[in-house]
């Protein structure tokens, strides 16, 4: 049992690697179709949308593993420096590199749909990897920060960023409320990247899913987040993920962080 938290952390890392593999194999390719009566075969473009679609699920599974490893470590009273460092290393991959790969594909898709697509250099897609860089910076700071009140994060936690970006392929696939079409605009994607990077390294106090105390005064933001998200599922469907993300940001800004000296 003493290895269970680290095994869950490795499960997080494993799922993050699988998500990256799905994104990497989502390159457009051609498929030959031969029909009766055709003198020559026809070639159709296949865009590999299912691969990116599957990456969303594996990042979500990585998020579940990330939630459970900390819970089991505390429940079994198995806390170690290697477990903390391993968790951060896994999070960089699953919620930093994997979302960066998704954003790279989305930027590629957006730029290729522009009239001057052939004149755009690789640098047009490179901002996607800022998410991985700022996630690494966020996690490095987290490992050495000790004066954050219980129940809060300083800066947005990387799993929140990863799950939010992981919803993009689903939004593109189902296009609820035309949100998928909005993600075809590279300037919208650049703005999202900049905002997420700033959130991760900002001094904003973001609430943890587990409140510091189980009373209404401390847990009301988590209660609103859970109830609001569940209530919105029948109406928003896959769009409930960005809705929950925005609600999480608003509740974190509204909930007053206690002074460090009060701990």
C-alpha positions as CSV (number, residue, x, y, z in Angstrom):
1,X,0.0,0.0,0.0
2,X,2.9,2.4,0.6
3,X,3.6,2.6,-3.1
4,X,0.0,3.3,-4.1
5,X,0.3,7.1,-4.2
6,X,3.3,7.0,-6.4
7,X,1.7,4.4,-8.7
8,X,-1.3,6.7,-9.1
9,X,1.2,9.5,-9.9
10,X,2.8,7.3,-12.5
11,X,-0.7,6.6,-13.9
12,X,-1.1,10.3,-14.3
13,X,2.2,10.5,-16.2
14,X,1.3,7.5,-18.3
15,X,-2.1,8.9,-19.4
16,X,-0.4,12.2,-20.2
17,X,2.0,10.4,-22.5
18,X,-0.8,8.6,-24.2
19,X,-2.6,11.9,-24.7
20,X,0.5,13.3,-26.4
21,X,0.7,10.2,-28.6
22,X,-2.9,10.7,-29.8
23,X,-2.2,14.4,-30.6
24,X,0.9,13.5,-32.5
25,X,-0.9,11.0,-34.7
26,X,-3.7,13.5,-35.5
27,X,-1.8,14.7,-38.7
28,X,-4.0,14.9,-41.8
29,X,-3.4,12.0,-44.2
30,X,-4.9,10.7,-47.4
31,X,-7.0,7.5,-47.8
32,X,-7.4,5.8,-51.1
33,X,-11.0,4.9,-52.0
34,X,-11.7,2.4,-54.8
35,X,-15.4,2.1,-55.9
36,X,-16.9,-0.1,-58.6
37,X,-16.9,1.5,-62.0
38,X,-14.1,4.0,-61.2
39,X,-11.2,3.9,-63.6
40,X,-8.8,5.5,-61.1
41,X,-8.9,5.5,-57.3
42,X,-10.0,8.5,-55.4
43,X,-8.0,10.1,-52.6
44,X,-9.8,11.6,-49.6
45,X,-8.3,13.7,-46.8
46,X,-8.6,12.3,-43.3
47,X,-7.9,14.7,-40.5
48,X,-7.5,12.4,-37.5
49,X,-10.1,14.2,-35.3
50,X,-10.7,11.1,-33.3
51,X,-7.1,11.1,-32.1
52,X,-7.3,14.5,-30.5
53,X,-10.8,13.6,-29.2
54,X,-9.2,10.7,-27.3
55,X,-6.4,12.9,-25.9
56,X,-9.1,14.8,-24.0
57,X,-10.2,11.7,-22.2
58,X,-6.7,10.6,-21.2
59,X,-5.9,14.1,-19.8
60,X,-9.2,13.8,-17.8
61,X,-8.0,10.4,-16.5
62,X,-4.7,11.9,-15.6
63,X,-6.6,14.5,-13.6
64,X,-8.4,11.8,-11.7
65,X,-5.1,10.1,-10.9
66,X,-3.6,13.4,-9.8
67,X,-6.6,13.9,-7.5
68,X,-6.4,10.4,-6.0
69,X,-2.6,10.3,-5.4
70,X,-2.7,13.2,-3.0
71,X,-5.8,11.8,-1.3
72,X,-4.4,8.4,-0.8
73,X,-1.0,9.8,0.4
74,X,-2.8,11.8,3.1
75,X,-5.2,9.0,4.0
76,X,-2.3,6.5,4.4
77,X,0.0,9.1,5.9
78,X,2.6,8.5,3.2
79,X,4.2,11.8,2.5
80,X,7.6,12.0,1.0
81,X,9.8,14.5,-0.9
82,X,10.1,12.1,-3.8
83,X,6.3,11.8,-4.0
84,X,6.0,15.6,-4.2
85,X,8.6,15.9,-6.9
86,X,7.3,13.0,-8.9
87,X,3.8,14.6,-8.8
88,X,5.1,17.8,-10.2
89,X,7.1,16.1,-12.9
90,X,4.0,14.1,-14.0
91,X,1.9,17.3,-13.9
92,X,4.3,19.1,-16.3
93,X,3.7,16.4,-18.8
94,X,0.0,15.8,-18.4
95,X,-1.2,19.3,-17.8
96,X,1.7,21.3,-19.5
97,X,3.1,19.4,-22.4
98,X,-0.1,17.6,-23.5
99,X,-2.2,20.8,-23.5
100,X,0.6,22.6,-25.4
101,X,0.4,19.9,-28.1
102,X,-3.3,20.4,-28.4
103,X,-2.9,24.1,-28.7
104,X,-0.2,23.6,-31.3
105,X,-2.6,21.5,-33.4
106,X,-5.4,24.1,-33.0
107,X,-3.0,26.9,-34.0
108,X,-1.9,24.9,-37.0
109,X,-5.5,24.3,-38.0
110,X,-6.4,28.0,-37.6
111,X,-3.3,29.2,-39.5
112,X,-3.8,26.7,-42.3
113,X,-7.3,28.1,-42.9
114,X,-6.0,31.6,-43.5
115,X,-5.4,33.0,-47.0
116,X,-1.7,33.5,-46.4
117,X,-1.2,30.1,-44.7
118,X,1.8,29.2,-47.0
119,X,3.7,32.3,-45.9
120,X,3.4,31.6,-42.1
121,X,6.5,30.3,-40.4
122,X,6.7,27.7,-37.6
123,X,6.9,30.6,-35.2
124,X,3.2,31.2,-35.6
125,X,2.5,27.9,-33.7
126,X,5.3,28.1,-31.1
127,X,3.3,30.2,-28.5
128,X,1.4,27.0,-27.8
129,X,4.5,25.7,-25.9
130,X,4.4,28.6,-23.5
131,X,1.7,26.7,-21.6
132,X,4.3,23.9,-20.9
133,X,6.9,26.5,-19.8
134,X,4.7,28.4,-17.5
135,X,3.3,25.1,-16.1
136,X,6.8,24.1,-15.2
137,X,7.4,27.5,-13.6
138,X,4.2,27.2,-11.7
139,X,5.0,23.8,-10.3
140,X,8.6,24.7,-9.4
141,X,7.3,27.7,-7.4
142,X,4.6,25.4,-5.8
143,X,7.3,23.0,-4.5
144,X,9.1,25.8,-2.6
145,X,6.2,27.9,-1.4
146,X,5.2,27.4,2.2
147,X,3.2,30.5,3.2
148,X,0.0,29.8,1.3
149,X,-3.1,29.5,3.5
150,X,-4.7,26.0,3.7
151,X,-7.4,25.5,1.1
152,X,-5.8,27.8,-1.5
153,X,-3.3,27.7,-4.4
154,X,-1.1,30.7,-5.3
155,X,-1.6,30.8,-9.0
156,X,-3.9,28.6,-11.0
157,X,-3.2,24.9,-10.5
158,X,-1.9,23.2,-13.6
159,X,-4.7,20.5,-13.7
160,X,-7.3,23.2,-14.1
161,X,-5.4,24.5,-17.1
162,X,-4.9,21.0,-18.5
163,X,-8.6,20.0,-18.2
164,X,-9.7,23.3,-19.7
165,X,-7.5,22.9,-22.8
166,X,-8.5,19.3,-23.0
167,X,-12.1,20.3,-23.6
168,X,-11.1,22.1,-26.8
169,X,-11.2,19.0,-29.1
170,X,-14.6,18.2,-27.7
171,X,-15.8,21.7,-28.4
172,X,-14.4,21.4,-31.9
173,X,-16.1,18.0,-32.4
174,X,-19.6,18.9,-31.2
175,X,-19.4,22.7,-31.7
176,X,-21.9,23.7,-29.0
177,X,-23.1,27.3,-29.2
178,X,-20.6,27.7,-32.1
179,X,-17.7,27.6,-29.6
180,X,-15.8,25.2,-31.9
181,X,-15.8,27.7,-34.7
182,X,-14.4,30.4,-32.3
183,X,-11.4,28.2,-31.8
184,X,-10.5,28.4,-35.5
185,X,-9.3,32.0,-34.9
186,X,-5.6,32.1,-34.0
187,X,-5.9,35.4,-32.2
188,X,-8.5,33.9,-29.8
189,X,-6.1,31.0,-29.2
190,X,-3.2,33.5,-28.6
191,X,-5.3,35.3,-26.1
192,X,-6.3,32.1,-24.3
193,X,-2.6,31.0,-24.1
194,X,-1.6,34.4,-22.6
195,X,-4.4,34.4,-20.1
196,X,-3.7,30.8,-18.9
197,X,0.1,31.5,-18.6
198,X,-0.6,34.6,-16.5
199,X,-3.1,32.8,-14.3
200,X,-0.5,30.1,-13.5
201,X,2.2,32.4,-12.3
202,X,0.0,35.2,-10.8
203,X,-0.4,35.9,-7.1
204,X,-4.2,35.2,-7.3
205,X,-5.4,32.8,-4.7
206,X,-7.4,30.0,-6.3
207,X,-9.5,27.8,-4.2
208,X,-8.8,24.1,-3.8
209,X,-11.5,21.5,-4.5
210,X,-11.1,20.3,-0.9
211,X,-12.0,23.2,1.4
212,X,-9.9,24.1,4.4
213,X,-12.9,23.5,6.8
214,X,-16.2,21.7,6.2
215,X,-18.5,24.5,7.0
216,X,-20.6,26.9,4.9
217,X,-18.3,29.9,5.6
218,X,-15.3,28.1,4.1
219,X,-16.8,25.6,1.6
220,X,-19.5,27.8,-0.1
221,X,-17.3,28.4,-3.3
222,X,-16.7,24.6,-3.7
223,X,-20.4,24.0,-3.1
224,X,-21.5,26.5,-5.8
225,X,-18.9,25.1,-8.2
226,X,-20.1,21.5,-7.8
227,X,-23.8,22.2,-7.8
228,X,-23.5,24.8,-10.6
229,X,-21.5,22.5,-12.8
230,X,-23.8,19.5,-12.3
231,X,-26.9,21.7,-12.9
232,X,-25.4,23.0,-16.2
233,X,-24.5,19.6,-17.7
234,X,-28.0,18.9,-19.2
235,X,-28.0,22.3,-20.9
236,X,-24.3,22.9,-21.9
237,X,-23.1,19.3,-22.3
238,X,-19.4,19.4,-23.3
239,X,-19.5,23.2,-23.0
240,X,-19.9,22.6,-19.2
241,X,-16.1,22.3,-18.9
242,X,-15.3,25.9,-20.0
243,X,-18.3,27.0,-18.0
244,X,-16.9,25.3,-14.8
245,X,-13.5,26.9,-15.6
246,X,-14.9,30.4,-15.8
247,X,-17.0,29.7,-12.6
248,X,-13.9,28.5,-10.8
249,X,-12.0,31.7,-11.7
250,X,-14.9,33.9,-10.6
251,X,-15.4,32.1,-7.3
252,X,-11.7,32.2,-6.6
253,X,-11.7,36.0,-7.1
254,X,-14.8,36.4,-4.9
255,X,-13.6,34.2,-2.0
256,X,-11.4,36.2,0.3
257,X,-8.2,34.5,1.3
258,X,-7.4,34.5,5.0
259,X,-4.2,36.1,6.2
260,X,-1.2,33.8,6.5
261,X,-0.7,34.8,10.1
262,X,-4.2,33.4,10.9
263,X,-3.0,29.8,10.2
